Amino acid sequence: MHKKDLIKAHKRIGPYIHNTPVLSSKLINEIAEASLFFKCENFQKMGAFKMRGATNAIMQLSKEQRTKGVVTHSSGNFAQALSLAAKSLEVKAYIVMPSNAPQVKKDAVKGYGGEIIICEPTLKAREAAALEIEQSKGATFLHPSNDMDVILGQGTAAKELLEEYPDLESIFTPVGGGGLIAGTALAGKYFGNGCKVIGGEPFEVDDAYRSLQSGVIESNRAMNTIADGLKTQLGDVNFPIIQEDVERIIRVTEKEIVESMRLIWERMKIVCEPSSAVALAALLKEKEFFTNKKIGIIISGGNVDLGNLPFFL
């Protein structure tokens, strides 16, 4: 992948996405002992960065593919992103969701025009249901994170951040399926000035951290984390990019995630989801390495179940 691919992706999706604001907080800067610049993808359409990748992936399909629609399996932000992106581009979206997906997420997908297919809450069942739609409807399967067009779309958030603040020394992102961090790593390489990309990951689902150590894609046995958007694993398309261009991954505890989430809510007066707070938690955990530096942080999304906030649990 080259610089021009990222530039083309950004130009392509421009009319369909928001160039989200960059915010900073004097108080959080004092705590971090660094200058932090938060790229607020919680203000993106449908509330998360995934709108970028979903839009780019659909726009790269042929006219014939578009007439037959797209399909994915997701219980989270990609389900909503693909539904809304498809609606904007007048393409049918089939969304396979596990039976235990929160009702609020099912309602959001329906509201964006996606057609929901319910399946058992296992990866095997999700994949089988998606394959059935591919075969019966001729729909094109789009993976939430392990697809080059999706990765390039996700990289446009960091591209925008670097265009506004070209002298950032590092950018932090959360790590789940690997689409955001891989895209960010490409943006850092092509548009940064020696900008390093660093991932934040919960100890409870530290598959990416272990994958970088072992050199093969690792899985998680337990999924006991509040950061529900990070329960997926890396794929064969994004992992080589991460291996080559990501500086390191810092692991954080559940308590550190909640504390960082609270800090963002209280000090910045914005809504972010637990998965997003992982990036700030990672920086604060090892802040001695980043003293007095200019750091970008991608707040990946703000789709929170307001009836289930961790501050009160």
Backbone hydrogen bonds, N-H to C=O, Kabsch-Sander energy under -0.5 kcal/mol:
donor,donor_aa,acceptor,acceptor_aa,energy
5,D,2,H,-1.0
6,L,2,H,-1.2
7,I,3,K,-2.1
8,K,4,K,-2.6
9,A,5,D,-2.2
10,H,6,L,-2.1
11,K,7,I,-2.2
12,R,8,K,-2.7
13,I,9,A,-2.3
14,G,10,H,-1.2
16,Y,13,I,-2.3
17,I,13,I,-0.8
17,I,14,G,-0.9
20,T,18,H,-1.2
23,L,21,P,-0.5
23,L,38,F,-2.4
29,N,25,S,-2.5
30,E,26,K,-2.0
31,I,27,L,-2.1
32,A,28,I,-2.8
33,E,29,N,-1.7
34,A,29,N,-1.4
35,S,293,K,-2.4
36,L,34,A,-0.7
37,F,295,I,-2.6
38,F,23,L,-3.1
39,K,37,F,-0.6
39,K,297,I,-2.7
40,C,21,P,-2.5
40,C,38,F,-0.8
41,E,39,K,-1.6
41,E,299,I,-1.5
43,F,40,C,-1.6
44,Q,41,E,-1.3
47,G,44,Q,-2.4
48,A,45,K,-0.9
49,F,300,S,-2.3
51,M,48,A,-1.5
52,R,49,F,-2.0
53,G,49,F,-0.7
54,A,50,K,-2.3
55,T,51,M,-2.0
56,N,52,R,-2.3
57,A,53,G,-2.5
58,I,54,A,-2.1
59,M,55,T,-2.3
60,Q,56,N,-1.0
61,L,58,I,-1.6
66,R,62,S,-2.4
67,T,63,K,-1.7
68,K,64,E,-0.9
68,K,65,Q,-0.8
69,G,65,Q,-0.7
69,G,66,R,-0.8
70,V,92,K,-2.6
71,V,140,T,-2.4
72,T,94,Y,-1.7
74,S,96,V,-2.0
79,A,76,G,-0.6
80,Q,76,G,-1.2
81,A,77,N,-2.9
82,L,78,F,-3.0
83,S,79,A,-1.6
84,L,80,Q,-2.4
85,A,81,A,-2.9
86,A,82,L,-2.5
87,K,83,S,-2.0
88,S,84,L,-2.6
89,L,85,A,-1.6
90,E,87,K,-1.2
91,V,86,A,-3.1
92,K,66,R,-0.5
94,Y,70,V,-3.1
95,I,93,A,-0.5
95,I,115,E,-3.3
96,V,72,T,-2.9
96,V,94,Y,-0.6
97,M,95,I,-0.6
97,M,117,I,-2.4
99,S,119,C,-2.4
101,A,98,P,-2.2
105,K,102,P,-0.9
106,K,102,P,-1.8
107,D,103,Q,-3.0
108,A,104,V,-1.7
109,V,105,K,-2.2
110,K,106,K,-2.4
111,G,107,D,-2.6
112,Y,108,A,-1.6
113,G,110,K,-1.6
114,G,109,V,-2.4
115,E,93,A,-2.9
116,I,114,G,-0.6
117,I,95,I,-2.6
118,I,116,I,-0.5
119,C,97,M,-2.0
122,T,120,E,-2.1
126,R,122,T,-2.3
127,E,123,L,-2.8
128,A,124,K,-2.3
129,A,125,A,-2.4
130,A,126,R,-2.2
131,L,127,E,-2.3
132,E,128,A,-2.0
133,I,129,A,-1.6
134,E,130,A,-2.3
135,Q,131,L,-2.5
136,S,132,E,-2.8
137,K,133,I,-2.6
138,G,133,I,-0.6
138,G,134,E,-1.2
139,A,133,I,-0.9
140,T,69,G,-2.4
142,L,71,V,-2.6
147,D,145,S,-0.6
151,I,147,D,-2.7
152,L,148,M,-2.5
153,G,149,D,-1.8
154,Q,150,V,-2.5
155,G,151,I,-1.9
156,T,152,L,-0.6
156,T,153,G,-1.3
157,A,154,Q,-1.3
158,A,154,Q,-0.5
159,K,155,G,-1.7
160,E,156,T,-2.3
161,L,157,A,-2.0
162,L,158,A,-2.6
163,E,159,K,-1.8
164,E,160,E,-1.5
165,Y,161,L,-2.6
168,L,165,Y,-1.3
169,E,294,K,-3.1
170,S,294,K,-1.0
171,I,196,K,-2.4
172,F,296,G,-2.9
173,T,198,I,-1.9
175,V,200,G,-1.8
182,A,178,G,-1.9
183,G,179,G,-2.1
184,T,180,L,-2.6
185,A,181,I,-2.3
186,L,182,A,-1.9
187,A,183,G,-2.2
188,G,184,T,-2.8
189,K,185,A,-2.0
190,Y,186,L,-2.4
191,F,187,A,-2.8
192,G,187,A,-0.6
192,G,188,G,-1.1
194,G,192,G,-0.6
195,C,188,G,-0.5
196,K,169,E,-2.5
197,V,245,D,-0.5
198,I,171,I,-2.7
199,G,248,R,-2.4
200,G,173,T,-2.2
201,E,250,I,-2.1
203,F,252,V,-2.6
205,V,202,P,-1.0
206,D,203,F,-0.9
210,R,206,D,-2.2
211,S,207,D,-2.5
212,L,208,A,-2.3
213,Q,209,Y,-1.2
214,S,210,R,-2.7
215,G,211,S,-2.6
218,E,216,V,-0.5
225,T,223,M,-2.1
228,D,226,I,-2.1
230,L,227,A,-2.2
231,K,228,D,-0.9
239,F,235,G,-2.5
241,I,237,V,-0.5
242,I,238,N,-2.3
243,Q,239,F,-2.9
244,E,240,P,-1.9
245,D,241,I,-3.0
246,V,242,I,-2.0
247,E,197,V,-2.4
247,E,245,D,-0.5
248,R,197,V,-0.7
250,I,199,G,-3.0
252,V,201,E,-2.1
257,I,253,T,-1.8
258,V,254,E,-2.2
259,E,255,K,-2.4
260,S,256,E,-2.1
261,M,257,I,-2.4
262,R,258,V,-2.5
263,L,259,E,-2.0
264,I,260,S,-2.1
265,W,261,M,-2.4
266,E,262,R,-3.2
267,R,263,L,-2.7
268,M,263,L,-0.6
268,M,264,I,-1.5
269,K,265,W,-0.8
270,I,264,I,-1.0
272,C,270,I,-0.5
273,E,301,G,-2.2
276,S,273,E,-0.9
277,A,273,E,-1.4
278,V,274,P,-0.8
278,V,275,S,-0.7
279,A,276,S,-1.2
280,L,276,S,-0.6
281,A,277,A,-2.5
282,A,278,V,-2.2
283,L,279,A,-1.7
284,L,280,L,-2.7
285,K,281,A,-1.9
286,E,282,A,-1.2
286,E,283,L,-0.5
287,K,284,L,-1.1
289,F,286,E,-1.9
290,F,287,K,-1.8
292,N,33,E,-3.4
293,K,290,F,-2.1
295,I,35,S,-3.0
295,I,293,K,-0.7
296,G,170,S,-3.0
297,I,37,F,-2.6
298,I,172,F,-2.5
299,I,39,K,-2.3
299,I,297,I,-0.8
300,S,298,I,-1.1
302,G,47,G,-2.5
304,V,302,G,-1.3
306,L,304,V,-1.1
308,N,305,D,-2.2
309,L,306,L,-0.5
312,F,309,L,-1.1
313,L,310,P,-0.7
